[in-house]
Amino acid sequence: MLGTALLVAIAAAVLWGSSDLSGFHSLSALWQGPHSDEMTARIVWQVRLPRVVVVALVGAALSVSGGAFQALFRNPMADPSLLGIASGGSFAAVMVLFHLPQAPVWFLPVAAFLGCLATAILLVVLAGTGGAPSLATTLLTGVVLGSLFTSCTALALLLSDEYQLRQLVFWLSGGAEARGWMHVALSLPPIALGTGLLWGVSRWLDALSLGEDHAQSLGVPLERARGAVLVGTALAVGGAVGVCGPVGFVGLIIPHLVRPLVGSGNRALLPAAALSGALLLVLADFAARVFLPAGIQLGVLTSLMGVPFFLRLLARERRVA
Amino acid sequence: MKMLLENASARVGGRQILSDLSAGVDSGDLVAVIGPNGAGKSTLLKLMAGVLAPVAGRVELEGVSVRSWSAPERACRMAYLPQFRPLTVSLLVEDLVSMGRLPHRGLWKPLSVEDRKAVSSAMDRMEISHLRGRDATTLSGGELQRTFLARCLSQGSPVLLLDEPLTGLDIGHQLSLLALLEDLAREGRTVVWSVHDLRLAAEHSGMAWLMDQGELVAQGATAHVLMGDRAKAAFGVGISRSAEGDWRFG
């Protein structure tokens, strides 16, 4: 069902857009194939379709990572962007934009992945000094790392000239403006690999969500499991951040929306989260493109949606406590 | 299955919690770990379970250091129930119990016929079959504890290490769990469990290890351990038994 909804949303997003094409025209353009010279076909095949695919990939990557992190940290608030992983990736990408403006395009997602991975490792090392890391320490360390990288990024913005500034701000507000097939090619491998890895270890995630001592008792190799989750998340989030910039809150929201439907077992939860995350982001991007004033970025929109959700979650946690 | 502690010591957060423990258990043993609060009972079980590494000495399972077994191999031989903690994720009772089969099926194999049998017999033994479709976060403390116990049983391991398994259970379920532990020992399993109720320990556990301030100060037949001077010193209360065999404390 989720799959159908996603297909419908993708179709809608491909068929309608800001340029003045009727749905029928777009459909016939789609029919003509990617190599047609006609303007309409070019718009549909070279502008809309890759953009929608990129957005769907990013939504899937962020949601799966969010679900995996929530199991690993046994905390409903855990999310790669809350724990600073995405900020680390963004910072690395900003450094590339800032210092190496001539770098080839593929360099950006690679840098974002390395930034995410480095932050994830830093998180584990810092939180783990002095014995086994408690959850609270991990979360706090993540928040601290996040603000560290955010301020580093802000510093980079301060130091940049007018032209760079526009470029950086545009990139940092997270969006899929002008993303082409190349971006699909850049983000697909890390995202597929990362989410595949996370899905592969989903039974470990289930066991980890009971607590580390339960997980060990169930024969989960703790170090390997943690490593797999961190690398998988870094790959997926790095792939996403590398092409779209930081898009917040998707990883936090989606797993919560999906859990009542498919339960907390990660073997079912993660694919469902991937589909719904893709769906949500395609719809949000579609809405941003068609109904909202030009230039509203996807990241801004998801953050706006995410904040009330986060507050509701917080209220519920407080009630439970 | 044999387990051996040899001059084992453990530290938690830089503090020495256990020092120089030596003891052994074998198939058919049912050992109650007793001792005052903070004596190191939970740490001892963590050490035996391989969750914690000894800083000195050895902890062996079948002659091999506990931590040298691969995690799944160890889990097939030994099930460990951590101290009770409420559940934070919503899982179905049946799915939670099925997790006990993880070390046997790994990351990819579906539940086999044998797995299903182990799961349903574990649920039967813990009397939670009627709860199988319930969300485990909605269970009462005692029901959840029985679910965790069923998870341990479904693992089918010859060694069971249970940290305060009676937590949250009503008296009826306490007694049936104790009867079950006695059955398991009779079947040839090795059961080590920690407990605060000395009377239950005396009546249901043939052997006892007395912990005090991180040391294993007495071990042997439970009645013998309880009547000894070390028990009096550890708990700070007099312990005696009447001619009818009733235990008296204080």
Boltz contact constraints between the chains, C-beta under 6 A:
constraints:
  - contact:
      token1: [A, 74]
      token2: [B, 88]
      max_distance: 6.0
  - contact:
      token1: [A, 131]
      token2: [B, 13]
      max_distance: 6.0
  - contact:
      token1: [A, 203]
      token2: [B, 102]
      max_distance: 6.0
  - contact:
      token1: [A, 203]
      token2: [B, 107]
      max_distance: 6.0
  - contact:
      token1: [A, 207]
      token2: [B, 99]
      max_distance: 6.0
  - contact:
      token1: [A, 209]
      token2: [B, 89]
      max_distance: 6.0
  - contact:
      token1: [A, 213]
      token2: [B, 51]
      max_distance: 6.0
  - contact:
      token1: [A, 213]
      token2: [B, 82]
      max_distance: 6.0
  - contact:
      token1: [A, 214]
      token2: [B, 82]
      max_distance: 6.0
  - contact:
      token1: [A, 216]
      token2: [B, 51]
      max_distance: 6.0
  - contact:
      token1: [A, 217]
      token2: [B, 80]
      max_distance: 6.0
  - contact:
      token1: [A, 218]
      token2: [B, 75]
      max_distance: 6.0
  - contact:
      token1: [A, 218]
      token2: [B, 99]
      max_distance: 6.0
  - contact:
      token1: [A, 218]
      token2: [B, 102]
      max_distance: 6.0
  - contact:
      token1: [A, 219]
      token2: [B, 71]
      max_distance: 6.0
  - contact:
      token1: [A, 219]
      token2: [B, 72]
      max_distance: 6.0
  - contact:
      token1: [A, 219]
      token2: [B, 75]
      max_distance: 6.0
  - contact:
      token1: [A, 219]
      token2: [B, 103]
      max_distance: 6.0
  - contact:
      token1: [A, 221]
      token2: [B, 71]
      max_distance: 6.0
  - contact:
      token1: [A, 264]
      token2: [B, 89]
      max_distance: 6.0
  - contact:
      token1: [A, 264]
      token2: [B, 90]
      max_distance: 6.0
  - contact:
      token1: [A, 264]
      token2: [B, 91]
      max_distance: 6.0
  - contact:
      token1: [A, 265]
      token2: [B, 95]
      max_distance: 6.0
